[in-house]
Amino acid sequence: MPELSLFEIIPLVLALAATGAVAGILSGLLGVGGGIVVVPVLFWVFAVLGYPADLGMQVAVGTSLVTVALTAFTAARSHHKRGSVDMKIVRRWAPWMALGALCGGTVAGLVKGDFLLVVFGSVALLVAWNMALPRTRLLAESLPLRTGAQPLMAGGVGFVSSMMGIGSGTLGVPLLTAFSVPVHRAVGTAAALGLVIGVPGALAMVITGLGVDGRPQFSVGYINLIAVLLIMPLSILFAPLGTRLAHALEPVWIKRAFALFLCLTAIRMLSGAI
């Protein structure tokens, strides 16, 4: 790790704090989960600090999962007060999503960081494309009732989301709305399920990262506590604001602008894996 002056460290600290605020707003506003912003910023910060891309990406994913869990708890409480959390879906999906998240976090801790970059970039491109569409594509009038369908959906969302270091909203909201769940209800339900992804995913990243050499100081496994402390306060503070905006606005242009940001971020991360 290179020696950095105070003037070089301060912008990094401010960047992480600002990222927390943006992550909190997006978690409540679009239901995408703050991890989709936190992971790229953390990856960039660790690169600036001189850590190799492989290690930097794994610590970014693990650290993001902790912020996902804490932000999701705050956002879910706010959505629940407004009656926009479907507890039937939460109860039905939570066990399978937790299992998927545990497996996804384990894989993320064991594979090369370049693989995680490819997964993150590829899924982010798909999410950006979906967000840029003028309207939601409906697959059915309701969630499938046949045996195994919803457990498979929940487990898949948990697995991929945990491996990317993101909450359930990025993949869960488009999936729920495709099965005719109203968007505000989908956002609130996904926020509640973010806790189910963040906790087991983070636990897996702690276990797989123990004893790994070269990690940033004050790291437990692949989770950097300093980054968590810098990101979390504003993320928790701004999550309810995002929830209020979600119920007050039809954020079409915000979604499209964020889709462009996601697209550029995905291309940048994919180029880093080449």
Number of C-alpha atoms within 10 A of each C-alpha: 12 8 9 11 8 8 8 12 13 11 11 18 16 13 16 22 21 16 24 31 23 20 30 34 30 28 38 34 29 27 32 27 35 32 36 26 21 26 26 22 18 24 24 19 19 20 16 15 18 14 19 16 19 17 23 23 30 32 32 26 34 33 31 33 36 28 33 35 26 18 35 34 19 23 32 27 17 23 24 17 9 15 14 20 24 17 15 9 17 18 11 13 21 21 16 22 30 26 20 29 34 27 21 27 35 24 20 30 29 12 12 15 21 19 15 24 25 20 17 25 26 16 18 25 19 16 18 22 15 17 23 18 13 9 9 16 14 15 13 12 11 13 17 12 8 7 8 9 11 18 17 15 18 26 24 20 27 37 27 25 33 38 28 31 38 33 37 34 31 27 23 27 25 23 21 23 23 19 17 18 21 13 19 23 20 23 35 32 29 32 36 29 30 35 26 29 35 34 22 26 38 30 21 24 33 23 15 18 24 15 12 10 8 10 21 20 9 11 17 19 23 30 27 21 16 14 22 18 14 18 27 24 17 21 29 23 17 23 28 23 19 24 28 16 16 23 15 10 10 12 14 15 10 15 19 18 15 17 22 17 14 24 20 16 20 24 15 14 23 19 12 13 15 8
